[in-house]
């Protein structure tokens, strides 16, 4: 079998030409990016196929990428959906992911952590991040993110992490928000960074405070 399917899915392998992509698919995906992911990580989720028609309900771009790579098989599960259930599931499969959002600070931290590995370029490329994407994400990391990354360094003992923090000369203010507020706040911080011509959220907040809180206000605070 010429395919890279993870072992738990191997029993579900079917000849790639025994199923076919959906003729009308609401999503136009990046087949090349999917091919890079399959090459690096292998197939890790099942393609969903309508038993009656042989058409794919979920995993069309996975099939296209595997076919482009010359795979002889893909792992698939067959379902007995009537036309309305099939249509509803296809819409759901393509729509639900769009309803979420990426937390870019967390993505940036994960990307930065990956850059410490020897095969980071291949891993990041397989994950869909090119050099420009990585540079943009790392540039957006603010001081708080840097501190969190240092404290979470798995290569250090708790005592070493504490010592690194104490000697860094940097302190963090963590500001938790609900998801809806978080999205709004991150957009407004981006506006502040541009307004004050600074690179980090910490610098933007410092500039805003310097502009809006006077020495008299501090004196009155005591």
MIVEX-742510 format. One record per residue (C-alpha): x, y, z; residue in three letters. Coordinates in steps of 0.05 Angstrom, whole numbers, plus 5000, padded with zeros to 4 digits. Layout:
N
XYZALA;...
***
This chain:
222
500050005000UNK;503050654977UNK;500451145029UNK;502351455095UNK;496551295141UNK;497551265216UNK;496950565245UNK;490150645281UNK;486850855215UNK;490250305173UNK;484249825179UNK;479950355144UNK;484350405083UNK;480750355016UNK;483450424945UNK;483651164929UNK;480051064863UNK;474250694897UNK;471651364923UNK;471252044891UNK;471052784911UNK;464353124916UNK;462553444850UNK;459654064883UNK;463754264944UNK;462454924981UNK;469755005001UNK;475855144957UNK;481754924998UNK;489354934991UNK;491054254963UNK;498554394963UNK;498454575037UNK;494553935052UNK;499653535012UNK;505353815054UNK;501553635117UNK;500252925093UNK;507552845073UNK;510053055142UNK;504652795189UNK;500952265148UNK;493352175146UNK;490552265217UNK;483152335205UNK;478251925165UNK;475052135100UNK;467452095104UNK;464251765044UNK;456951685025UNK;455950935016UNK;450551014963UNK;454151504917UNK;461551384933UNK;462352134939UNK;466352444995UNK;462352855046UNK;468353075087UNK;475653045068UNK;475353244994UNK;481853634997UNK;485253075035UNK;483352604978UNK;485753094926UNK;492453184961UNK;493352434971UNK;491752324898UNK;496752864878UNK;502052514921UNK;500651864885UNK;497651494944UNK;494250834927UNK;489650844988UNK;486451315038UNK;482951155103UNK;475451255098UNK;468951105134UNK;462550995096UNK;455951285120UNK;448751155098UNK;446251875091UNK;440052075053UNK;440952685007UNK;438553195058UNK;442952925114UNK;448852915067UNK;447753635046UNK;446853855118UNK;453153505141UNK;457353785083UNK;455054485101UNK;456454355175UNK;463354065162UNK;465354685122UNK;461855205163UNK;463155035236UNK;470655135233UNK;469455835205UNK;465356025266UNK;471555975310UNK;477556435312UNK;485056365320UNK;488156635384UNK;494256935351UNK;498257035416UNK;497756285430UNK;499456115358UNK;505556575361UNK;507956235425UNK;507055545394UNK;510755765331UNK;516356045372UNK;516955405412UNK;517455005347UNK;523055445321UNK;527555135374UNK;527454455339UNK;532254245285UNK;526654065237UNK;522654695252UNK;522554935179UNK;519354275156UNK;514454255215UNK;512154975204UNK;511654875129UNK;507454255140UNK;503154655188UNK;501755185135UNK;506455735159UNK;511656015111UNK;517656445131UNK;513657095124UNK;508056815168UNK;513056615222UNK;516557285220UNK;509857655227UNK;507657215286UNK;514257285323UNK;514158035312UNK;507258075344UNK;509457725408UNK;509158235464UNK;513058245529UNK;507857835566UNK;508257285514UNK;515857285519UNK;515557205595UNK;510456645591UNK;514756275539UNK;520856335584UNK;517156095645UNK;514255505607UNK;521055275581UNK;520854515591UNK;528454495591UNK;528954855658UNK;527254625728UNK;522155035767UNK;527855345807UNK;531555535743UNK;525255845714UNK;524356245778UNK;531556475776UNK;530856675702UNK;524757075718UNK;527957425778UNK;534157605738UNK;530557825675UNK;528758515701UNK;521958445669UNK;515158375703UNK;508558195671UNK;501358425680UNK;496557875659UNK;489758135636UNK;484557585627UNK;478557715582UNK;472557325558UNK;473257085486UNK;468757625456UNK;472358175494UNK;479257875478UNK;477957925403UNK;475758655410UNK;481558845456UNK;486858535409UNK;484058935351UNK;484259575392UNK;491359425415UNK;493359365342UNK;490560065330UNK;494560325390UNK;500960005365UNK;500060355298UNK;498061025331UNK;504161045376UNK;508760715324UNK;511060165372UNK;511859415362UNK;509059105426UNK;502559145465UNK;506559315528UNK;509559925493UNK;502660135467UNK;499460095536UNK;505260475567UNK;504561035515UNK;497061065525UNK;497861125600UNK;503161665593UNK;498362045549UNK;492161975591UNK;494561945664UNK;497962575688UNK;502962685745UNK;497363035783UNK;493162405777UNK;498861995807UNK;499762495862UNK;492362485878UNK;492661725881UNK;497861785936UNK;
***
